[in-house]
Amino acid sequence: MKTAHHATDLEVRLMRPEERDAACRVQTRAFHSDFLDGAPLERTLVGVTPDGTISSALVMMPGPLWMGEAQVPAAAIGAVATTPAYQGQGHGAALMMGAVHHLRDCGQWLCPLWPFSYKWYGRLGWGPGNPDMLLRVYPDALRTIDAPSDATRPAEKSDMPAIGRCHDACAKRTNGQTVRSQAWWAERGPKDVSKNGFVYPGPNGEIKGYVFFNIERIKHTQGVQVSVTELQGEDLFVEAALARALAEVPNTTSVHLHLPCSSLLYRMFGDRVPIERLQRLMIRVNDAAQVLAAAKPPAGLRGSLAFEVEDWVVSPDKPIPVSVDIEDGQVAVSGGSRGDAIRCTIWSFSQLYIGALNTAQARALGIIEGGSPDADRLCDGLLFGHSPYRSRLEPG
């Protein structure tokens, strides 16, 4: 792995109360937005130069992630910024390295984010997820979907608990969505989620699917653009009905559907629709042993495999050996090297773990070595099968 240039004399730690204004100025300048109320003491890391200057800052947003059926402790990172006077001197890289160590100390084994540069974050170990699909469609194209337009209704604040249960059931089909508490739904629902949304109600009061969206005025034209922030459904029929409902939003002239790469919804249209692929997500494994121990293997998967993971942030002198024994739906993890270990960097391992690549794809790209056919089979059986995805509602 090609290491990132980083400042070796930068102290990375939690922000102190008297440093809040300085940290907020760094982030406000970078993002042209007011961060004065957005830097909580317990979740803001700062980079401090030897003379006490706050040169860089970021905000952590802790919350476990669904990785298939498993819930893995994690924290998203956002608002990463370095003041212009210190840019290009390795302060941002030192800040991110410090964040990895801080998250490990806090027991948060995964870290998702929305990157400004895949190359830059890749040198620090963040691996890219799969591209999302963006469908730009007209209302008449949505009306060709074979689904009833009257099966849905507008979302209400009282729906939030049932929507939360629906989200948990649907999120297990992908890797990387946040495990959201009922408190999350109680806070977000009244503020912004329920004002633009539809639900697909079930016969017994449950919610079988939902869609949330933003309504944006289109410049120099009549009508509005509907941009989906999150769409979840228990099956393809429910998702199709929710997408169909978007055609009836008043004054809609264009709909932007943001979907996981694994979604089949685009096949429901009666005519061709334009599809863009958006590379947006990166996730880093902070501790290979801990995330493997949290995995939920299929009941019939049995065997042993090993990894040797180069992570220069965590272990700059030597690879980290991890052995895995899989049996009866359980994973046991230990240390120690083996001759048939799959050798990779943390960048490659992160992509394997989140399901962005299987072993055959990783070997075709030349980013893993060693192993054996049996090790590849076990690795794919343990890790591959759910695509990485986070909607536009997710932090990072």
HUUR-V528512 format. One line per field, one symbol per residue. burial: 1 if it has 16 or more other C-alpha atoms within 10 Angstrom, else 0. A space follows every 50 residues. Layout:
BEGIN
burial->???
END
This chain:
BEGIN
burial->10011110011111100001011111110000001000110011111110 00011111111111111111111111111111100000011111111111 11110011111111100101111111111111111111101110101010 01011110111111111101111111111100001100100011111111 10000111111111000000000111111111110011111111111000 01111111111100110110000000000111111111111111111000 11011111111111000011111111000110100000011111111111 1111111110010000111110001111111111111111110111
END
